[in-house]
Every structure is written in structure tokens, then in C-alpha cells.
Amino acid sequence: VQDILREQGRNEGDLVYDAFAYFKMSCLAENPFDFLSGYEDRVGSAIVSTAAFLTSATDVGMNQISEECGADVTDTVELIKQLGQGLDVIMDSIHRSVAMVKCGRVG
């Protein structure tokens, strides 16, 4: 299979090639999916920040924030709420991806 991957232009350092080698070696090689944990950390941090902002906005009140900003911030807060929902979807996708490529599941 590795020869076929090389014929297709895939080499060491390419995710597809490295993933095959990882599973072929019973997951003893360097995990090519480790980068997902970095994404998980950053997305998790963004989820926490977004939730904290929305909680603060609710506690203070839209009218108060709009008054202090000198403009209606309702649309901005709604976009941040949608961003939080999108981040939740991304986090779920990361978790599913990690689960999908676990050695016991694939091997």
C-alpha cells in the first residue's frame, strides 16, 4: 500500500501516508493526528470566551451595552452567539475525528 501511495505522489510527511504507516505499525509511530489536540485546545478556549462574553452581555443587558457603545449592539451579540454555536459544531467534529482514528477502532 505504501508503494501505491508513493506512486500517487504521497510521501512521508503527507497525512494520508503517515496515517497508513501509523496504523500499519500498530500505532507505535508518531501519531499523525496529534495536531487535532492543538485545535481542540484553541477551540475550547474560544468556546469559553464566547460563553463568558454572552453571559456578561446578558447580565449587563443589551440596552446598557448599546447605550454605552453609542450604537445598537444586538446584531453583534447575535453574531457572537452564532459564532459560539459554530464553535460547538467544530468541537464536536474534532471529537468525532479523534474517535474515528483511534488505533483500536481502525486497526
N, CA, C and O atoms as a Tinker XYZ file with bonds, in Angstrom:
   428  protein
     1  N      0.830000   -1.195000    0.000000    73     2
     2  CA     0.000000    0.000000    0.000000    64     1     3
     3  C      0.869000    1.251000    0.000000    63     2     4     5
     4  O      0.550000    2.228000   -0.677000    81     3
     5  N      1.963000    1.228000    0.753000    73     3     6
     6  CA     2.827000    2.409000    0.776000    64     5     7
     7  C      3.424000    2.690000   -0.602000    63     6     8     9
     8  O      3.605000    3.848000   -0.977000    81     7
     9  N      3.729000    1.636000   -1.353000    73     7    10
    10  CA     4.227000    1.832000   -2.719000    64     9    11
    11  C      3.168000    2.511000   -3.586000    63    10    12    13
    12  O      3.479000    3.405000   -4.372000    81    11
    13  N      1.930000    2.084000   -3.438000    73    11    14
    14  CA     0.831000    2.696000   -4.195000    64    13    15
    15  C      0.681000    4.158000   -3.802000    63    14    16    17
    16  O      0.476000    5.019000   -4.658000    81    15
    17  N      0.783000    4.437000   -2.508000    73    15    18
    18  CA     0.682000    5.826000   -2.053000    64    17    19
    19  C      1.810000    6.669000   -2.646000    63    18    20    21
    20  O      1.583000    7.809000   -3.052000    81    19
    21  N      3.025000    6.114000   -2.698000    73    19    22
    22  CA     4.157000    6.845000   -3.287000    64    21    23
    23  C      3.914000    7.106000   -4.777000    63    22    24    25
    24  O      4.217000    8.186000   -5.282000    81    23
    25  N      3.365000    6.104000   -5.474000    73    23    26
    26  CA     3.049000    6.275000   -6.895000    64    25    27
    27  C      2.038000    7.393000   -7.105000    63    26    28    29
    28  O      2.035000    8.052000   -8.144000    81    27
    29  N      1.189000    7.600000   -6.122000    73    27    30
    30  CA     0.185000    8.664000   -6.201000    64    29    31
    31  C      0.732000   10.003000   -5.726000    63    30    32    33
    32  O     -0.004000   10.985000   -5.631000    81    31
    33  N      2.026000   10.038000   -5.430000    73    31    34
    34  CA     2.645000   11.290000   -5.011000    64    33    35
    35  C      2.585000   11.543000   -3.520000    63    34    36    37
    36  O      2.883000   12.648000   -3.066000    81    35
    37  N      2.209000   10.548000   -2.761000    73    35    38
    38  CA     2.145000   10.681000   -1.304000    64    37    39
    39  C      3.452000   10.163000   -0.724000    63    38    40    41
    40  O      3.927000    9.091000   -1.098000    81    39
    41  N      4.023000   10.926000    0.183000    73    39    42
    42  CA     5.282000   10.553000    0.811000    64    41    43
    43  C      5.208000   10.802000    2.303000    63    42    44    45
    44  O      4.229000   11.341000    2.818000    81    43
    45  N      6.265000   10.396000    2.982000    73    43    46
    46  CA     6.346000   10.658000    4.413000    64    45    47
    47  C      6.167000   12.157000    4.647000    63    46    48    49
    48  O      6.740000   12.982000    3.935000    81    47
    49  N      5.377000   12.487000    5.639000    73    47    50
    50  CA     5.045000   13.887000    5.909000    64    49    51
    51  C      3.662000   14.253000    5.402000    63    50    52    53
    52  O      3.085000   15.251000    5.834000    81    51
    53  N      3.126000   13.454000    4.491000    73    51    54
    54  CA     1.770000   13.635000    3.997000    64    53    55
    55  C      0.831000   12.899000    4.953000    63    54    56    57
    56  O      1.119000   11.767000    5.340000    81    55
    57  N     -0.264000   13.508000    5.334000    73    55    58
    58  CA    -1.156000   12.929000    6.336000    64    57    59
    59  C     -1.643000   11.530000    5.950000    63    58    60    61
    60  O     -1.667000   10.633000    6.793000    81    59
    61  N     -2.027000   11.338000    4.701000    73    59    62
    62  CA    -2.531000   10.028000    4.278000    64    61    63
    63  C     -1.439000    8.967000    4.420000    63    62    64    65
    64  O     -1.687000    7.881000    4.944000    81    63
    65  N     -0.251000    9.281000    3.960000    73    63    66
    66  CA     0.871000    8.342000    4.041000    64    65    67
    67  C      1.216000    8.045000    5.497000    63    66    68    69
    68  O      1.351000    6.887000    5.892000    81    67
    69  N      1.355000    9.109000    6.290000    73    67    70
    70  CA     1.725000    8.938000    7.701000    64    69    71
    71  C      0.648000    8.187000    8.481000    63    70    72    73
    72  O      0.966000    7.399000    9.372000    81    71
    73  N     -0.612000    8.422000    8.154000    73    71    74
    74  CA    -1.702000    7.720000    8.840000    64    73    75
    75  C     -1.639000    6.227000    8.540000    63    74    76    77
    76  O     -1.793000    5.400000    9.439000    81    75
    77  N     -1.413000    5.886000    7.276000    73    75    78
    78  CA    -1.304000    4.469000    6.939000    64    77    79
    79  C     -0.137000    3.833000    7.689000    63    78    80    81
    80  O     -0.279000    2.748000    8.254000    81    79
    81  N      1.016000    4.501000    7.696000    73    79    82
    82  CA     2.193000    3.966000    8.393000    64    81    83
    83  C      1.917000    3.815000    9.887000    63    82    84    85
    84  O      2.328000    2.832000   10.504000    81    83
    85  N      1.229000    4.779000   10.455000    73    83    86
    86  CA     0.897000    4.754000   11.884000    64    85    87
    87  C      0.057000    3.522000   12.232000    63    86    88    89
    88  O      0.358000    2.809000   13.189000    81    87
    89  N     -0.984000    3.281000   11.458000    73    87    90
    90  CA    -1.848000    2.133000   11.736000    64    89    91
    91  C     -1.160000    0.812000   11.396000    63    90    92    93
    92  O     -1.364000   -0.191000   12.079000    81    91
    93  N     -0.349000    0.813000   10.342000    73    91    94
    94  CA     0.385000   -0.394000    9.957000    64    93    95
    95  C      1.347000   -0.816000   11.067000    63    94    96    97
    96  O      1.570000   -2.007000   11.285000    81    95
    97  N      1.919000    0.174000   11.770000    73    95    98
    98  CA     2.878000   -0.106000   12.847000    64    97    99
    99  C      2.172000   -0.242000   14.197000    63    98   100   101
   100  O      2.787000   -0.047000   15.245000    81    99
   101  N      0.891000   -0.573000   14.168000    73    99   102
   102  CA     0.092000   -0.758000   15.391000    64   101   103
   103  C      0.144000    0.460000   16.303000    63   102   104   105
   104  O      0.162000    0.332000   17.527000    81   103
   105  N      0.167000    1.612000   15.709000    73   103   106
   106  CA     0.122000    2.898000   16.419000    64   105   107
   107  C      1.372000    3.145000   17.267000    63   106   108   109
   108  O      1.312000    3.867000   18.262000    81   107
   109  N      2.485000    2.560000   16.885000    73   107   110
   110  CA     3.729000    2.776000   17.626000    64   109   111
   111  C      4.524000    3.948000   17.064000    63   110   112   113
   112  O      5.417000    4.464000   17.736000    81   111
   113  N      4.220000    4.369000   15.864000    73   111   114
   114  CA     4.890000    5.528000   15.268000    64   113   115
   115  C      4.284000    6.806000   15.847000    63   114   116   117
   116  O      3.335000    6.761000   16.630000    81   115
   117  N      4.845000    7.930000   15.451000    73   115   118
   118  CA     4.291000    9.212000   15.896000    64   117   119
   119  C      2.880000    9.367000   15.333000    63   118   120   121
   120  O      2.643000    9.140000   14.147000    81   119
   121  N      1.957000    9.752000   16.194000    73   119   122
   122  CA     0.561000    9.893000   15.794000    64   121   123
   123  C      0.408000   11.097000   14.861000    63   122   124   125
   124  O      0.633000   12.232000   15.282000    81   123
   125  N      0.031000   10.867000   13.600000    73   123   126
   126  CA    -0.098000   11.984000   12.665000    64   125   127
   127  C     -1.317000   12.864000   12.943000    63   126   128   129
   128  O     -1.494000   13.910000   12.318000    81   127
   129  N     -2.146000   12.434000   13.876000    73   127   130
   130  CA    -3.352000   13.197000   14.200000    64   129   131
   131  C     -3.204000   14.024000   15.476000    63   130   132   133
   132  O     -4.182000   14.587000   15.969000    81   131
   133  N     -1.989000   14.101000   16.008000    73   131   134
   134  CA    -1.763000   14.878000   17.231000    64   133   135
   135  C     -2.137000   16.351000   17.074000    63   134   136   137
   136  O     -2.471000   17.017000   18.054000    81   135
   137  N     -2.080000   16.854000   15.852000    73   135   138
   138  CA    -2.419000   18.262000   15.627000    64   137   139
   139  C     -3.845000   18.583000   16.063000    63   138   140   141
   140  O     -4.154000   19.734000   16.369000    81   139
   141  N     -4.714000   17.577000   16.094000    73   139   142
   142  CA    -6.102000   17.814000   16.493000    64   141   143
   143  C     -6.212000   18.286000   17.935000    63   142   144   145
   144  O     -7.117000   19.052000   18.265000    81   143
   145  N     -5.300000   17.839000   18.802000    73   143   146
   146  CA    -5.375000   18.265000   20.202000    64   145   147
   147  C     -5.095000   19.757000   20.331000    63   146   148   149
   148  O     -5.665000   20.418000   21.199000    81   147
   149  N     -4.227000   20.296000   19.481000    73   147   150
   150  CA    -3.986000   21.738000   19.486000    64   149   151
   151  C     -5.219000   22.509000   19.070000    63   150   152   153
   152  O     -5.543000   23.542000   19.656000    81   151
   153  N     -5.912000   22.003000   18.049000    73   151   154
   154  CA    -7.163000   22.627000   17.629000    64   153   155
   155  C     -8.195000   22.551000   18.742000    63   154   156   157
   156  O     -8.925000   23.508000   19.000000    81   155
   157  N     -8.242000   21.402000   19.394000    73   155   158
   158  CA    -9.209000   21.209000   20.475000    64   157   159
   159  C     -8.983000   22.232000   21.582000    63   158   160   161
   160  O     -9.939000   22.802000   22.108000    81   159
   161  N     -7.724000   22.465000   21.936000    73   159   162
   162  CA    -7.407000   23.447000   22.975000    64   161   163
   163  C     -7.843000   24.851000   22.567000    63   162   164   165
   164  O     -8.454000   25.571000   23.356000    81   163
   165  N     -7.526000   25.236000   21.330000    73   163   166
   166  CA    -7.857000   26.593000   20.871000    64   165   167
   167  C     -9.360000   26.792000   20.721000    63   166   168   169
   168  O     -9.894000   27.834000   21.101000    81   167
   169  N    -10.030000   25.805000   20.173000    73   167   170
   170  CA   -11.485000   25.910000   20.010000    64   169   171
   171  C    -12.156000   25.918000   21.380000    63   170   172   173
   172  O    -13.103000   26.673000   21.603000    81   171
   173  N    -11.675000   25.088000   22.294000    73   171   174
   174  CA   -12.221000   25.074000   23.655000    64   173   175
   175  C    -12.078000   26.420000   24.333000    63   174   176   177
   176  O    -12.997000   26.886000   25.006000    81   175
   177  N    -10.925000   27.044000   24.155000    73   175   178
   178  CA   -10.694000   28.372000   24.731000    64   177   179
   179  C    -11.645000   29.403000   24.120000    63   178   180   181
   180  O    -12.174000   30.264000   24.824000    81   179
   181  N    -11.854000   29.310000   22.820000    73   179   182
   182  CA   -12.777000   30.235000   22.156000    64   181   183
   183  C    -14.214000   30.022000   22.626000    63   182   184   185
   184  O    -14.971000   30.983000   22.760000    81   183
   185  N    -14.589000   28.778000   22.875000    73   183   186
   186  CA   -15.935000   28.483000   23.384000    64   185   187
   187  C    -16.121000   29.107000   24.762000    63   186   188   189
   188  O    -17.154000   29.716000   25.040000    81   187
   189  N    -15.123000   28.955000   25.616000    73   187   190
   190  CA   -15.195000   29.533000   26.965000    64   189   191
   191  C    -15.299000   31.055000   26.883000    63   190   192   193
   192  O    -16.111000   31.659000   27.585000    81   191
   193  N    -14.487000   31.674000   26.035000    73   191   194
   194  CA   -14.512000   33.136000   25.900000    64   193   195
   195  C    -15.847000   33.631000   25.359000    63   194   196   197
   196  O    -16.390000   34.628000   25.835000    81   195
   197  N    -16.365000   32.934000   24.373000    73   195   198
   198  CA   -17.647000   33.318000   23.789000    64   197   199
   199  C    -18.768000   33.197000   24.812000    63   198   200   201
   200  O    -19.613000   34.085000   24.923000    81   199
   201  N    -18.774000   32.107000   25.553000    73   199   202
   202  CA   -19.802000   31.908000   26.581000    64   201   203
   203  C    -19.696000   32.969000   27.667000    63   202   204   205
   204  O    -20.713000   33.472000   28.145000    81   203
   205  N    -18.466000   33.313000   28.062000    73   203   206
   206  CA   -18.273000   34.345000   29.090000    64   205   207
   207  C    -18.788000   35.694000   28.595000    63   206   208   209
   208  O    -19.428000   36.431000   29.344000    81   207
   209  N    -18.507000   36.013000   27.335000    73   207   210
   210  CA   -19.000000   37.268000   26.775000    64   209   211
   211  C    -20.524000   37.299000   26.774000    63   210   212   213
   212  O    -21.127000   38.294000   27.177000    81   211
   213  N    -21.145000   36.215000   26.323000    73   211   214
   214  CA   -22.606000   36.178000   26.247000    64   213   215
   215  C    -23.244000   36.252000   27.629000    63   214   216   217
   216  O    -24.290000   36.879000   27.799000    81   215
   217  N    -22.622000   35.616000   28.611000    73   215   218
   218  CA   -23.125000   35.702000   29.985000    64   217   219
   219  C    -23.037000   37.136000   30.484000    63   218   220   221
   220  O    -23.980000   37.648000   31.087000    81   219
   221  N    -21.908000   37.779000   30.234000    73   219   222
   222  CA   -21.735000   39.177000   30.654000    64   221   223
   223  C    -22.727000   40.087000   29.950000    63   222   224   225
   224  O    -23.301000   40.985000   30.567000    81   223
   225  N    -22.928000   39.855000   28.656000    73   223   226
   226  CA   -23.872000   40.679000   27.900000    64   225   227
   227  C    -25.280000   40.523000   28.448000    63   226   228   229
   228  O    -26.028000   41.497000   28.529000    81   227
   229  N    -25.643000   39.314000   28.821000    73   227   230
   230  CA   -26.962000   39.063000   29.402000    64   229   231
   231  C    -27.078000   39.737000   30.764000    63   230   232   233
   232  O    -28.097000   40.356000   31.072000    81   231
   233  N    -26.029000   39.614000   31.582000    73   231   234
   234  CA   -26.047000   40.206000   32.920000    64   233   235
   235  C    -26.145000   41.726000   32.869000    63   234   236   237
   236  O    -26.887000   42.336000   33.639000    81   235
   237  N    -25.396000   42.326000   31.964000    73   235   238
   238  CA   -25.391000   43.791000   31.858000    64   237   239
   239  C    -26.653000   44.275000   31.160000    63   238   240   241
   240  O    -27.239000   45.283000   31.555000    81   239
   241  N    -27.064000   43.566000   30.135000    73   239   242
   242  CA   -28.266000   43.939000   29.392000    64   241   243
   243  C    -27.922000   44.640000   28.094000    63   242   244   245
   244  O    -27.004000   45.458000   28.032000    81   243
   245  N    -28.672000   44.305000   27.060000    73   243   246
   246  CA   -28.417000   44.860000   25.735000    64   245   247
   247  C    -28.601000   46.370000   25.704000    63   246   248   249
   248  O    -27.838000   47.076000   25.045000    81   247
   249  N    -29.601000   46.862000   26.407000    73   247   250
   250  CA   -29.833000   48.310000   26.410000    64   249   251
   251  C    -28.653000   49.055000   27.007000    63   250   252   253
   252  O    -28.220000   50.074000   26.469000    81   251
   253  N    -28.134000   48.553000   28.112000    73   251   254
   254  CA   -26.997000   49.187000   28.781000    64   253   255
   255  C    -25.761000   49.179000   27.873000    63   254   256   257
   256  O    -25.079000   50.194000   27.734000    81   255
   257  N    -25.487000   48.043000   27.266000    73   255   258
   258  CA   -24.315000   47.939000   26.387000    64   257   259
   259  C    -24.480000   48.861000   25.183000    63   258   260   261
   260  O    -23.546000   49.573000   24.814000    81   259
   261  N    -25.652000   48.852000   24.574000    73   259   262
   262  CA   -25.906000   49.711000   23.414000    64   261   263
   263  C    -25.753000   51.176000   23.780000    63   262   264   265
   264  O    -25.194000   51.960000   23.013000    81   263
   265  N    -26.248000   51.540000   24.950000    73   263   266
   266  CA   -26.144000   52.931000   25.403000    64   265   267
   267  C    -24.685000   53.329000   25.593000    63   266   268   269
   268  O    -24.272000   54.404000   25.158000    81   267
   269  N    -23.908000   52.475000   26.237000    73   267   270
   270  CA   -22.505000   52.796000   26.495000    64   269   271
   271  C    -21.670000   52.778000   25.219000    63   270   272   273
   272  O    -20.688000   53.512000   25.110000    81   271
   273  N    -22.051000   51.950000   24.262000    73   271   274
   274  CA   -21.314000   51.884000   22.993000    64   273   275
   275  C    -21.769000   52.968000   22.015000    63   274   276   277
   276  O    -21.074000   53.266000   21.043000    81   275
   277  N    -22.908000   53.537000   22.270000    73   275   278
   278  CA   -23.427000   54.567000   21.378000    64   277   279
   279  C    -24.029000   54.000000   20.101000    63   278   280   281
   280  O    -24.229000   54.728000   19.129000    81   279
   281  N    -24.314000   52.717000   20.102000    73   279   282
   282  CA   -24.916000   52.067000   18.933000    64   281   283
   283  C    -25.607000   50.792000   19.392000    63   282   284   285
   284  O    -25.273000   50.223000   20.431000    81   283
   285  N    -26.562000   50.363000   18.605000    73   283   286
   286  CA   -27.268000   49.122000   18.912000    64   285   287
   287  C    -26.321000   47.943000   18.659000    63   286   288   289
   288  O    -25.814000   47.776000   17.550000    81   287
   289  N    -26.090000   47.139000   19.678000    73   287   290
   290  CA   -25.159000   46.008000   19.566000    64   289   291
   291  C    -25.890000   44.666000   19.452000    63   290   292   293
   292  O    -25.268000   43.606000   19.523000    81   291
   293  N    -27.188000   44.719000   19.279000    73   291   294
   294  CA   -27.982000   43.492000   19.214000    64   293   295
   295  C    -27.474000   42.547000   18.123000    63   294   296   297
   296  O    -27.313000   41.351000   18.366000    81   295
   297  N    -27.223000   43.075000   16.924000    73   295   298
   298  CA   -26.744000   42.230000   15.825000    64   297   299
   299  C    -25.374000   41.632000   16.136000    63   298   300   301
   300  O    -25.108000   40.472000   15.820000    81   299
   301  N    -24.517000   42.422000   16.752000    73   299   302
   302  CA   -23.176000   41.943000   17.103000    64   301   303
   303  C    -23.260000   40.805000   18.107000    63   302   304   305
   304  O    -22.582000   39.788000   17.957000    81   303
   305  N    -24.077000   40.971000   19.113000    73   303   306
   306  CA   -24.228000   39.922000   20.124000    64   305   307
   307  C    -24.839000   38.668000   19.495000    63   306   308   309
   308  O    -24.447000   37.553000   19.838000    81   307
   309  N    -25.781000   38.840000   18.591000    73   307   310
   310  CA   -26.373000   37.688000   17.898000    64   309   311
   311  C    -25.320000   36.958000   17.063000    63   310   312   313
   312  O    -25.309000   35.728000   17.016000    81   311
   313  N    -24.444000   37.707000   16.410000    73   311   314
   314  CA   -23.372000   37.078000   15.631000    64   313   315
   315  C    -22.406000   36.314000   16.536000    63   314   316   317
   316  O    -21.919000   35.245000   16.167000    81   315
   317  N    -22.133000   36.856000   17.706000    73   315   318
   318  CA   -21.258000   36.160000   18.655000    64   317   319
   319  C    -21.937000   34.886000   19.157000    63   318   320   321
   320  O    -21.278000   33.867000   19.368000    81   319
   321  N    -23.243000   34.947000   19.344000    73   319   322
   322  CA   -23.993000   33.744000   19.736000    64   321   323
   323  C    -23.881000   32.680000   18.636000    63   322   324   325
   324  O    -23.668000   31.503000   18.927000    81   323
   325  N    -24.026000   33.099000   17.376000    73   323   326
   326  CA   -23.892000   32.165000   16.255000    64   325   327
   327  C    -22.467000   31.618000   16.160000    63   326   328   329
   328  O    -22.264000   30.448000   15.835000    81   327
   329  N    -21.491000   32.469000   16.443000    73   327   330
   330  CA   -20.099000   32.022000   16.471000    64   329   331
   331  C    -19.920000   30.924000   17.510000    63   330   332   333
   332  O    -19.264000   29.916000   17.246000    81   331
   333  N    -20.498000   31.115000   18.685000    73   331   334
   334  CA   -20.424000   30.102000   19.736000    64   333   335
   335  C    -21.032000   28.782000   19.295000    63   334   336   337
   336  O    -20.493000   27.714000   19.585000    81   335
   337  N    -22.154000   28.857000   18.592000    73   335   338
   338  CA   -22.793000   27.637000   18.085000    64   337   339
   339  C    -21.908000   26.953000   17.041000    63   338   340   341
   340  O    -21.799000   25.727000   17.009000    81   339
   341  N    -21.284000   27.758000   16.198000    73   339   342
   342  CA   -20.366000   27.208000   15.201000    64   341   343
   343  C    -19.160000   26.549000   15.850000    63   342   344   345
   344  O    -18.702000   25.496000   15.406000    81   343
   345  N    -18.653000   27.173000   16.898000    73   343   346
   346  CA   -17.525000   26.588000   17.629000    64   345   347
   347  C    -17.913000   25.258000   18.264000    63   346   348   349
   348  O    -17.109000   24.328000   18.305000    81   347
   349  N    -19.141000   25.169000   18.757000    73   347   350
   350  CA   -19.623000   23.896000   19.318000    64   349   351
   351  C    -19.628000   22.797000   18.251000    63   350   352   353
   352  O    -19.267000   21.654000   18.531000    81   351
   353  N    -20.035000   23.145000   17.040000    73   351   354
   354  CA   -20.050000   22.180000   15.937000    64   353   355
   355  C    -18.622000   21.749000   15.593000    63   354   356   357
   356  O    -18.357000   20.569000   15.364000    81   355
   357  N    -17.713000   22.717000   15.559000    73   355   358
   358  CA   -16.310000   22.401000   15.270000    64   357   359
   359  C    -15.742000   21.478000   16.340000    63   358   360   361
   360  O    -15.049000   20.512000   16.023000    81   359
   361  N    -16.033000   21.770000   17.606000    73   359   362
   362  CA   -15.525000   20.927000   18.693000    64   361   363
   363  C    -16.080000   19.513000   18.577000    63   362   364   365
   364  O    -15.355000   18.539000   18.780000    81   363
   365  N    -17.344000   19.400000   18.256000    73   363   366
   366  CA   -17.940000   18.078000   18.070000    64   365   367
   367  C    -17.244000   17.338000   16.926000    63   366   368   369
   368  O    -16.993000   16.137000   17.023000    81   367
   369  N    -16.938000   18.046000   15.857000    73   367   370
   370  CA   -16.242000   17.434000   14.719000    64   369   371
   371  C    -14.843000   16.976000   15.103000    63   370   372   373
   372  O    -14.394000   15.918000   14.664000    81   371
   373  N    -14.157000   17.761000   15.914000    73   371   374
   374  CA   -12.827000   17.365000   16.389000    64   373   375
   375  C    -12.937000   16.089000   17.206000    63   374   376   377
   376  O    -12.169000   15.149000   17.001000    81   375
   377  N    -13.888000   16.052000   18.131000    73   375   378
   378  CA   -14.059000   14.861000   18.970000    64   377   379
   379  C    -14.391000   13.629000   18.122000    63   378   380   381
   380  O    -13.872000   12.542000   18.373000    81   379
   381  N    -15.244000   13.800000   17.137000    73   379   382
   382  CA   -15.598000   12.674000   16.258000    64   381   383
   383  C    -14.390000   12.211000   15.448000    63   382   384   385
   384  O    -14.183000   11.014000   15.251000    81   383
   385  N    -13.599000   13.171000   14.984000    73   383   386
   386  CA   -12.403000   12.825000   14.206000    64   385   387
   387  C    -11.406000   12.056000   15.050000    63   386   388   389
   388  O    -10.842000   11.060000   14.599000    81   387
   389  N    -11.187000   12.514000   16.277000    73   387   390
   390  CA   -10.258000   11.828000   17.179000    64   389   391
   391  C    -10.755000   10.408000   17.453000    63   390   392   393
   392  O     -9.971000    9.459000   17.427000    81   391
   393  N    -12.043000   10.266000   17.712000    73   391   394
   394  CA   -12.604000    8.942000   17.986000    64   393   395
   395  C    -12.501000    8.028000   16.761000    63   394   396   397
   396  O    -12.273000    6.825000   16.889000    81   395
   397  N    -12.669000    8.605000   15.593000    73   395   398
   398  CA   -12.660000    7.823000   14.364000    64   397   399
   399  C    -11.281000    7.233000   14.065000    63   398   400   401
   400  O    -11.187000    6.149000   13.489000    81   399
   401  N    -10.219000    7.928000   14.449000    73   399   402
   402  CA    -8.869000    7.470000   14.098000    64   401   403
   403  C     -8.134000    6.829000   15.272000    63   402   404   405
   404  O     -6.916000    6.659000   15.228000    81   403
   405  N     -8.870000    6.474000   16.316000    73   403   406
   406  CA    -8.231000    5.759000   17.429000    64   405   407
   407  C     -7.736000    4.415000   16.924000    63   406   408   409
   408  O     -8.387000    3.759000   16.110000    81   407
   409  N     -6.594000    4.026000   17.412000    73   407   410
   410  CA    -5.941000    2.818000   16.912000    64   409   411
   411  C     -6.835000    1.584000   17.020000    63   410   412   413
   412  O     -6.923000    0.816000   16.061000    81   411
   413  N     -7.479000    1.375000   18.123000    73   411   414
   414  CA    -8.333000    0.208000   18.301000    64   413   415
   415  C     -9.510000    0.194000   17.353000    63   414   416   417
   416  O    -10.004000   -0.871000   16.983000    81   415
   417  N     -9.960000    1.366000   16.960000    73   415   418
   418  CA   -11.120000    1.464000   16.076000    64   417   419
   419  C    -10.738000    1.131000   14.636000    63   418   420   421
   420  O    -11.499000    0.481000   13.921000    81   419
   421  N     -9.558000    1.578000   14.216000    73   419   422
   422  CA    -9.133000    1.395000   12.829000    64   421   423
   423  C     -8.440000    0.054000   12.642000    63   422   424   425
   424  O     -8.703000   -0.671000   11.682000    81   423
   425  N     -7.538000   -0.265000   13.589000    73   423   426
   426  CA    -6.739000   -1.483000   13.448000    64   425   427
   427  C     -7.553000   -2.660000   13.732000    63   426   428
   428  O     -7.057000   -3.784000   13.666000    81   427
